[in-house]
Every structure is written in structure tokens, then in C-alpha cells.
Amino acid sequence: MMKRETEILKLLKEKSATKQLIYNNTKEAFDELVVCLKAKEKSLTNLLKNELNNVELEFKSNGTFDVQLKVCRRYSFISYAL
């Protein structure tokens, strides 16, 4: 019985380490995406300075893996939610 418990503990440790690695990689990639979206918002705002009364840009972070870049123009609406 002790050998079986040792095997189970070993598998649990491996699975936990794998899950942590996946989480860290996902978080790192998402953080890079957030930086890109913030830069895109800034870039678009600079390009649209003269038209900003008709165009609305909004970057919004709602949590660890929830970010939005909203672009509105009068009757059209585009939202990128990740």
C-alpha cells in the first residue's frame, strides 16, 4: 500500500508542477498581449486626434485574464474581449 501512495504523491507533484508551468506561460503571454493592446490604443488615439469626437477608444482590464479594447464610432461598435 505504501508504494501505491508514493506513486500517487509523485503523480500529484508532477501534475501540480505542470499546471503551474502552464499557468505561468499563459500569464506571461497574456501580459504581453495587454502591453500590445495598450500600445494599439495609444497609437490609434494619436492617429484619430482630429476625429476623436466621433470615435471612442477604451482599454479596460477586468482581471488577470480579462481585457478589452473597445472602438466605437457613432453607430458601429467593435470590442475585442480576451
N, CA, C and O atoms as a GROMACS GRO file, in nm:
protein
  328
    1MET      N    1   0.082  -0.119   0.000
    1MET     CA    2   0.000   0.000   0.000
    1MET      C    3   0.087   0.126   0.000
    1MET      O    4   0.050   0.225  -0.063
    2MET      N    5   0.198   0.124   0.068
    2MET     CA    6   0.285   0.240   0.078
    2MET      C    7   0.340   0.278  -0.060
    2MET      O    8   0.354   0.396  -0.091
    3LYS      N    9   0.371   0.176  -0.142
    3LYS     CA   10   0.424   0.203  -0.276
    3LYS      C   11   0.318   0.275  -0.360
    3LYS      O   12   0.351   0.368  -0.434
    4ARG      N   13   0.196   0.236  -0.349
    4ARG     CA   14   0.085   0.297  -0.424
    4ARG      C   15   0.068   0.444  -0.383
    4ARG      O   16   0.050   0.531  -0.468
    5GLU      N   17   0.073   0.471  -0.254
    5GLU     CA   18   0.061   0.608  -0.205
    5GLU      C   19   0.178   0.694  -0.253
    5GLU      O   20   0.160   0.811  -0.287
    6THR      N   21   0.296   0.637  -0.256
    6THR     CA   22   0.414   0.709  -0.304
    6THR      C   23   0.398   0.743  -0.452
    6THR      O   24   0.433   0.854  -0.495
    7GLU      N   25   0.344   0.651  -0.530
    7GLU     CA   26   0.319   0.676  -0.672
    7GLU      C   27   0.216   0.787  -0.691
    7GLU      O   28   0.232   0.875  -0.776
    8ILE      N   29   0.112   0.782  -0.611
    8ILE     CA   30   0.007   0.885  -0.620
    8ILE      C   31   0.064   1.022  -0.586
    8ILE      O   32   0.038   1.119  -0.657
    9LEU      N   33   0.142   1.031  -0.480
    9LEU     CA   34   0.205   1.158  -0.443
    9LEU      C   35   0.298   1.210  -0.552
    9LEU      O   36   0.301   1.330  -0.580
   10LYS      N   37   0.373   1.119  -0.613
   10LYS     CA   38   0.463   1.158  -0.721
   10LYS      C   39   0.383   1.215  -0.838
   10LYS      O   40   0.419   1.319  -0.894
   11LEU      N   41   0.276   1.148  -0.876
   11LEU     CA   42   0.192   1.196  -0.987
   11LEU      C   43   0.128   1.331  -0.955
   11LEU      O   44   0.120   1.418  -1.041
   12LEU      N   45   0.083   1.348  -0.831
   12LEU     CA   46   0.023   1.474  -0.792
   12LEU      C   47   0.124   1.588  -0.800
   12LEU      O   48   0.090   1.698  -0.844
   13LYS      N   49   0.246   1.564  -0.758
   13LYS     CA   50   0.351   1.665  -0.765
   13LYS      C   51   0.382   1.702  -0.910
   13LYS      O   52   0.397   1.820  -0.943
   14GLU      N   53   0.391   1.600  -0.996
   14GLU     CA   54   0.419   1.625  -1.138
   14GLU      C   55   0.305   1.705  -1.202
   14GLU      O   56   0.329   1.800  -1.276
   15LYS      N   57   0.182   1.665  -1.172
   15LYS     CA   58   0.066   1.735  -1.229
   15LYS      C   59   0.061   1.879  -1.180
   15LYS      O   60   0.032   1.970  -1.258
   16SER      N   61   0.088   1.899  -1.053
   16SER     CA   62   0.087   2.033  -0.997
   16SER      C   63   0.194   2.120  -1.063
   16SER      O   64   0.169   2.236  -1.095
   17ALA      N   65   0.312   2.065  -1.082
   17ALA     CA   66   0.422   2.139  -1.145
   17ALA      C   67   0.387   2.174  -1.289
   17ALA      O   68   0.416   2.284  -1.336
   18THR      N   69   0.324   2.080  -1.360
   18THR     CA   70   0.284   2.104  -1.499
   18THR      C   71   0.178   2.214  -1.506
   18THR      O   72   0.187   2.304  -1.590
   19LYS      N   73   0.080   2.207  -1.418
   19LYS     CA   74  -0.026   2.309  -1.416
   19LYS      C   75   0.033   2.447  -1.386
   19LYS      O   76  -0.008   2.546  -1.447
   20GLN      N   77   0.128   2.455  -1.294
   20GLN     CA   78   0.190   2.582  -1.259
   20GLN      C   79   0.269   2.637  -1.377
   20GLN      O   80   0.267   2.758  -1.402
   21LEU      N   81   0.339   2.551  -1.449
   21LEU     CA   82   0.415   2.592  -1.566
   21LEU      C   83   0.322   2.646  -1.675
   21LEU      O   84   0.351   2.748  -1.737
   22ILE      N   85   0.212   2.577  -1.698
   22ILE     CA   86   0.114   2.620  -1.798
   22ILE      C   87   0.055   2.755  -1.758
   22ILE      O   88   0.041   2.844  -1.842
   23TYR      N   89   0.019   2.771  -1.632
   23TYR     CA   90  -0.036   2.897  -1.584
   23TYR      C   91   0.064   3.011  -1.605
   23TYR      O   92   0.029   3.117  -1.656
   24ASN      N   93   0.188   2.988  -1.565
   24ASN     CA   94   0.291   3.093  -1.578
   24ASN      C   95   0.314   3.131  -1.724
   24ASN      O   96   0.328   3.250  -1.755
   25ASN      N   97   0.318   3.033  -1.813
   25ASN     CA   98   0.336   3.062  -1.956
   25ASN      C   99   0.216   3.139  -2.012
   25ASN      O  100   0.233   3.233  -2.090
   26THR      N  101   0.097   3.099  -1.973
   26THR     CA  102  -0.024   3.166  -2.019
   26THR      C  103  -0.028   3.310  -1.968
   26THR      O  104  -0.060   3.402  -2.043
   27LYS      N  105   0.006   3.330  -1.842
   27LYS     CA  106   0.007   3.463  -1.783
   27LYS      C  107   0.110   3.552  -1.853
   27LYS      O  108   0.081   3.669  -1.881
   28GLU      N  109   0.226   3.499  -1.879
   28GLU     CA  110   0.330   3.576  -1.947
   28GLU      C  111   0.285   3.618  -2.087
   28GLU      O  112   0.305   3.733  -2.126
   29ALA      N  113   0.225   3.527  -2.162
   29ALA     CA  114   0.177   3.558  -2.297
   29ALA      C  115   0.064   3.661  -2.290
   29ALA      O  116   0.059   3.753  -2.372
   30PHE      N  117  -0.026   3.646  -2.194
   30PHE     CA  118  -0.138   3.740  -2.181
   30PHE      C  119  -0.088   3.879  -2.144
   30PHE      O  120  -0.138   3.979  -2.194
   31ASP      N  121   0.011   3.885  -2.056
   31ASP     CA  122   0.068   4.015  -2.017
   31ASP      C  123   0.130   4.086  -2.138
   31ASP      O  124   0.120   4.208  -2.151
   32GLU      N  125   0.194   4.009  -2.226
   32GLU     CA  126   0.248   4.067  -2.349
   32GLU      C  127   0.136   4.120  -2.438
   32GLU      O  128   0.149   4.226  -2.499
   33LEU      N  129   0.026   4.047  -2.445
   33LEU     CA  130  -0.088   4.090  -2.523
   33LEU      C  131  -0.147   4.220  -2.467
   33LEU      O  132  -0.184   4.309  -2.544
   34VAL      N  133  -0.154   4.232  -2.335
   34VAL     CA  134  -0.204   4.353  -2.272
   34VAL      C  135  -0.117   4.472  -2.310
   34VAL      O  136  -0.169   4.580  -2.340
   35VAL      N  137   0.014   4.454  -2.309
   35VAL     CA  138   0.106   4.562  -2.347
   35VAL      C  139   0.079   4.604  -2.492
   35VAL      O  140   0.076   4.723  -2.522
   36CYS      N  141   0.060   4.506  -2.580
   36CYS     CA  142   0.032   4.535  -2.721
   36CYS      C  143  -0.100   4.610  -2.738
   36CYS      O  144  -0.108   4.705  -2.816
   37LEU      N  145  -0.203   4.568  -2.665
   37LEU     CA  146  -0.333   4.636  -2.675
   37LEU      C  147  -0.327   4.779  -2.623
   37LEU      O  148  -0.389   4.869  -2.680
   38LYS      N  149  -0.253   4.801  -2.515
   38LYS     CA  150  -0.236   4.937  -2.463
   38LYS      C  151  -0.164   5.024  -2.566
   38LYS      O  152  -0.202   5.139  -2.588
   39ALA      N  153  -0.061   4.967  -2.628
   39ALA     CA  154   0.013   5.042  -2.731
   39ALA      C  155  -0.076   5.071  -2.851
   39ALA      O  156  -0.070   5.180  -2.908
   40LYS      N  157  -0.160   4.975  -2.889
   40LYS     CA  158  -0.252   4.995  -3.001
   40LYS      C  159  -0.352   5.104  -2.969
   40LYS      O  160  -0.383   5.187  -3.055
   41GLU      N  161  -0.404   5.107  -2.847
   41GLU     CA  162  -0.496   5.212  -2.808
   41GLU      C  163  -0.428   5.349  -2.820
   41GLU      O  164  -0.486   5.444  -2.874
   42LYS      N  165  -0.306   5.359  -2.769
   42LYS     CA  166  -0.233   5.485  -2.775
   42LYS      C  167  -0.206   5.526  -2.920
   42LYS      O  168  -0.223   5.643  -2.956
   43SER      N  169  -0.166   5.430  -3.001
   43SER     CA  170  -0.138   5.456  -3.143
   43SER      C  171  -0.263   5.504  -3.216
   43SER      O  172  -0.259   5.603  -3.289
   44LEU      N  173  -0.374   5.435  -3.195
   44LEU     CA  174  -0.499   5.473  -3.261
   44LEU      C  175  -0.548   5.609  -3.212
   44LEU      O  176  -0.601   5.688  -3.290
   45THR      N  177  -0.531   5.636  -3.083
   45THR     CA  178  -0.571   5.766  -3.030
   45THR      C  179  -0.492   5.878  -3.097
   45THR      O  180  -0.549   5.981  -3.133
   46ASN      N  181  -0.362   5.856  -3.114
   46ASN     CA  182  -0.279   5.957  -3.181
   46ASN      C  183  -0.319   5.976  -3.327
   46ASN      O  184  -0.319   6.088  -3.377
   47LEU      N  185  -0.352   5.868  -3.396
   47LEU     CA  186  -0.393   5.876  -3.536
   47LEU      C  187  -0.528   5.945  -3.553
   47LEU      O  188  -0.553   6.010  -3.655
   48LEU      N  189  -0.613   5.930  -3.454
   48LEU     CA  190  -0.750   5.980  -3.465
   48LEU      C  191  -0.776   6.108  -3.386
   48LEU      O  192  -0.890   6.142  -3.358
   49LYS      N  193  -0.670   6.180  -3.352
   49LYS     CA  194  -0.687   6.301  -3.270
   49LYS      C  195  -0.792   6.396  -3.327
   49LYS      O  196  -0.872   6.451  -3.251
   50ASN      N  197  -0.793   6.414  -3.457
   50ASN     CA  198  -0.888   6.507  -3.519
   50ASN      C  199  -1.030   6.452  -3.524
   50ASN      O  200  -1.126   6.528  -3.538
   51GLU      N  201  -1.044   6.323  -3.512
   51GLU     CA  202  -1.176   6.261  -3.525
   51GLU      C  203  -1.228   6.206  -3.392
   51GLU      O  204  -1.331   6.139  -3.390
   52LEU      N  205  -1.160   6.234  -3.284
   52LEU     CA  206  -1.198   6.174  -3.157
   52LEU      C  207  -1.338   6.209  -3.110
   52LEU      O  208  -1.396   6.137  -3.029
   53ASN      N  209  -1.393   6.317  -3.160
   53ASN     CA  210  -1.530   6.347  -3.121
   53ASN      C  211  -1.627   6.244  -3.181
   53ASN      O  212  -1.738   6.229  -3.131
   54ASN      N  213  -1.586   6.175  -3.286
   54ASN     CA  214  -1.670   6.072  -3.348
   54ASN      C  215  -1.626   5.930  -3.310
   54ASN      O  216  -1.702   5.835  -3.327
   55VAL      N  217  -1.505   5.918  -3.260
   55VAL     CA  218  -1.450   5.785  -3.231
   55VAL      C  219  -1.415   5.777  -3.083
   55VAL      O  220  -1.355   5.868  -3.026
   56GLU      N  221  -1.454   5.667  -3.023
   56GLU     CA  222  -1.427   5.646  -2.882
   56GLU      C  223  -1.342   5.521  -2.865
   56GLU      O  224  -1.379   5.414  -2.913
   57LEU      N  225  -1.229   5.533  -2.797
   57LEU     CA  226  -1.143   5.419  -2.768
   57LEU      C  227  -1.140   5.397  -2.618
   57LEU      O  228  -1.134   5.492  -2.540
   58GLU      N  229  -1.142   5.271  -2.578
   58GLU     CA  230  -1.137   5.242  -2.436
   58GLU      C  231  -1.062   5.112  -2.413
   58GLU      O  232  -1.101   5.008  -2.465
   59PHE      N  233  -0.956   5.118  -2.335
   59PHE     CA  234  -0.885   4.998  -2.290
   59PHE      C  235  -0.931   4.970  -2.148
   59PHE      O  236  -0.935   5.060  -2.064
   60LYS      N  237  -0.966   4.846  -2.122
   60LYS     CA  238  -1.019   4.811  -1.991
   60LYS      C  239  -0.967   4.674  -1.950
   60LYS      O  240  -0.980   4.577  -2.024
   61SER      N  241  -0.909   4.667  -1.831
   61SER     CA  242  -0.864   4.540  -1.776
   61SER      C  243  -0.956   4.505  -1.660
   61SER      O  244  -0.971   4.582  -1.566
   62ASN      N  245  -1.017   4.387  -1.669
   62ASN     CA  246  -1.115   4.345  -1.568
   62ASN      C  247  -1.064   4.234  -1.477
   62ASN      O  248  -1.139   4.183  -1.394
   63GLY      N  249  -0.940   4.196  -1.493
   63GLY     CA  250  -0.888   4.088  -1.410
   63GLY      C  251  -0.766   4.025  -1.473
   63GLY      O  252  -0.713   4.075  -1.572
   64THR      N  253  -0.723   3.916  -1.417
   64THR     CA  254  -0.600   3.850  -1.459
   64THR      C  255  -0.602   3.812  -1.606
   64THR      O  256  -0.503   3.835  -1.676
   65PHE      N  257  -0.711   3.756  -1.655
   65PHE     CA  258  -0.719   3.713  -1.795
   65PHE      C  259  -0.840   3.773  -1.865
   65PHE      O  260  -0.906   3.706  -1.945
   66ASP      N  261  -0.870   3.897  -1.835
   66ASP     CA  262  -0.986   3.963  -1.895
   66ASP      C  263  -0.948   4.106  -1.931
   66ASP      O  264  -0.928   4.189  -1.842
   67VAL      N  265  -0.940   4.134  -2.060
   67VAL     CA  266  -0.903   4.266  -2.108
   67VAL      C  267  -0.986   4.300  -2.231
   67VAL      O  268  -1.022   4.211  -2.309
   68GLN      N  269  -1.016   4.428  -2.248
   68GLN     CA  270  -1.095   4.470  -2.364
   68GLN      C  271  -1.034   4.594  -2.426
   68GLN      O  272  -0.982   4.682  -2.356
   69LEU      N  273  -1.040   4.600  -2.557
   69LEU     CA  274  -1.010   4.723  -2.630
   69LEU      C  275  -1.134   4.752  -2.712
   69LEU      O  276  -1.165   4.682  -2.808
   70LYS      N  277  -1.204   4.858  -2.673
   70LYS     CA  278  -1.329   4.893  -2.739
   70LYS      C  279  -1.307   5.010  -2.833
   70LYS      O  280  -1.241   5.108  -2.798
   71VAL      N  281  -1.364   4.999  -2.952
   71VAL     CA  282  -1.360   5.105  -3.051
   71VAL      C  283  -1.503   5.133  -3.093
   71VAL      O  284  -1.570   5.045  -3.148
   72CYS      N  285  -1.552   5.254  -3.070
   72CYS     CA  286  -1.688   5.292  -3.106
   72CYS      C  287  -1.685   5.409  -3.204
   72CYS      O  288  -1.604   5.501  -3.191
   73ARG      N  289  -1.772   5.406  -3.299
   73ARG     CA  290  -1.790   5.518  -3.392
   73ARG      C  291  -1.937   5.529  -3.423
   73ARG      O  292  -1.993   5.443  -3.492
   74ARG      N  293  -1.999   5.631  -3.375
   74ARG     CA  294  -2.142   5.656  -3.391
   74ARG      C  295  -2.226   5.531  -3.383
   74ARG      O  296  -2.269   5.492  -3.274
   75TYR      N  297  -2.251   5.466  -3.497
   75TYR     CA  298  -2.344   5.352  -3.499
   75TYR      C  299  -2.275   5.218  -3.505
   75TYR      O  300  -2.342   5.114  -3.503
   76SER      N  301  -2.142   5.218  -3.512
   76SER     CA  302  -2.072   5.089  -3.516
   76SER      C  303  -1.996   5.069  -3.387
   76SER      O  304  -1.957   5.165  -3.321
   77PHE      N  305  -1.975   4.944  -3.351
   77PHE     CA  306  -1.909   4.912  -3.227
   77PHE      C  307  -1.825   4.787  -3.248
   77PHE      O  308  -1.874   4.687  -3.300
   78ILE      N  309  -1.699   4.794  -3.209
   78ILE     CA  310  -1.609   4.677  -3.217
   78ILE      C  311  -1.551   4.657  -3.078
   78ILE      O  312  -1.504   4.753  -3.017
   79SER      N  313  -1.553   4.536  -3.029
   79SER     CA  314  -1.495   4.507  -2.898
   79SER      C  315  -1.411   4.381  -2.909
   79SER      O  316  -1.458   4.278  -2.960
   80TYR      N  317  -1.289   4.388  -2.862
   80TYR     CA  318  -1.201   4.272  -2.856
   80TYR      C  319  -1.190   4.233  -2.711
   80TYR      O  320  -1.120   4.298  -2.634
   81ALA      N  321  -1.257   4.128  -2.673
   81ALA     CA  322  -1.251   4.080  -2.536
   81ALA      C  323  -1.176   3.949  -2.535
   81ALA      O  324  -1.207   3.858  -2.612
   82LEU      N  325  -1.077   3.939  -2.448
   82LEU     CA  326  -0.995   3.818  -2.441
   82LEU      C  327  -1.004   3.758  -2.304
   82LEU      O  328  -0.941   3.655  -2.279
   0.00000   0.00000   0.00000
